[in-house]
Structure formats: structure tokens, C-alpha cells
């Protein structure tokens, strides 16, 4: 699997919308994409979690969280180590534990995030409770136990205590702006992997790289003499600064070269 992406956030943050946009983007690239939206309706844990969410009371609160966790773990066990999957995208994941009582929720979050797989591509869509409620009211769905101003305010405060290592996105913004910010962060974090932009001309690459560094070298296969590799060619040059960023263009994709 090339990439494990998590989109989480308060109700009404636009999680499923962003997951759909990302899945469509990767599918257009020919990637095998699997999306899991929790609670999932294809197994007993997800169904029981959803049933509890539509009720009230502390017992149902606990049931919803526990069954949600089991549903997410089931998805991890079934899909995370599947070599046939290029991109695995989760809508809602370990952030569900923040709905547990204070103190214990932080402890359980730290434990869960240690035991279960995490990723550099975990995005928390931070939406204000006011905007969240506005969007929830526009949906034609049954209201869940946490979908009210009081619970949304509590959940937002709790979430800020555990999202210190997440990519925080301002989800009060438009769908397009949120999506662009997510894609930008995905591209920056690629490191030695392919950047997800199409570059037909070297000039396009130069314009893009100017935003991040003045010290870079760009190579295409036409720049290389004979069958020499990119690495061999770079190492043959004696005057390249140590901290220079090196890039190659292969099939109109931009790669950072690790030497």
C-alpha cells in the first residue's frame, strides 16, 4: 500500500465529501483505492455503533464508541496490509475516543494511536460548532446524539488536546478550498515519492519549486549521457552544494531524488 489517509473531524465538517474527492483523484491516476467510512454498515460492529448513536444516554454513548472502535479495527485488519490496495482512505478513525469522559479519553487516545497504524496523512477538519450545526440541519438524516451545540462544543475542545500531530484544516472554508489545502499538504509530504502534479514542461516545475527553495536541480532523462543513472550523474558533479534539492521528471511526474 502506497498511502494511508485519514480524514476526521466534527459532524458536519465535510469528511465524506473530502474523502470522495480524494478517492476520485487517485482513481483517475489508475490507483486501486479503498474507502472506509466509519461506522460502516457492512458489519455488525458498525451497525451497532450507528444504532447506539441514534439513541441517548450514557450506556448508548459507551456502546457507540466501543462498537465504533471495533469497526475501525476490523477495517485495519482487513485492508491495511493488503498489497493490492494502492490508497486506503478512512473517514473517521481513532478520534472517536475523544467522546469518552475527560482524562480517560486522552489516555485511551494515546494507547490507541500507539497500537493502531497512524500516518503522516491524517487530517482533522476543524469546523466551528455553528457551521457544523448549519450543515447538519441541511442534511436529510436522523440526528445523532452528539449533533447538538453543547456536544459539538465539548468535542471540539477535547479534539484540540489530541490533534497536535495531525494536519489541521479550517473546514469552515469552502469545499474547494479545503480540498486544495489537503492536496497541497499531501504533495509536500511526499518527500522522495512522486509529487501529485502533472508537469509537461521543465518551466512548470521551476515555477512550482520556487515556492519552496532556491537550491534545486531538475533533470530529465534527456539530460543524462548514455545509460547513466540519475544518482551516478549527480555524484559525478563536484560543485553541487550538499543541501541542494534534486528532482527528476519521469512521465510528467516530479520526483525528489534521494542521494
Buried (B, 14 or more C-beta within 10 A) or exposed (E): BEBBBBBBBBBBBBBEBBBBBBBEBBEEEEBBBBBBBBBBEEBEBBBBBBBBBEEEEEEBBBBBBBBBBBBBBBBBEEBBEEEEBBBBBBBBBBBBBBBBEEEEBBEBBEEBBEEBEBBBBBBBBBBBBEBBBEBBEEEEEEEBBBBBEEBBBBBBEBBEEBBEEBBBBEBBBEEEEBBEBBBEBBBEEBEEBBBBEEBEEBEBBEEBBEEEEEEBBBBEEEEBEEEEEBEEBBEEEEEBEEEBBBBBBEEEBBBBBEE
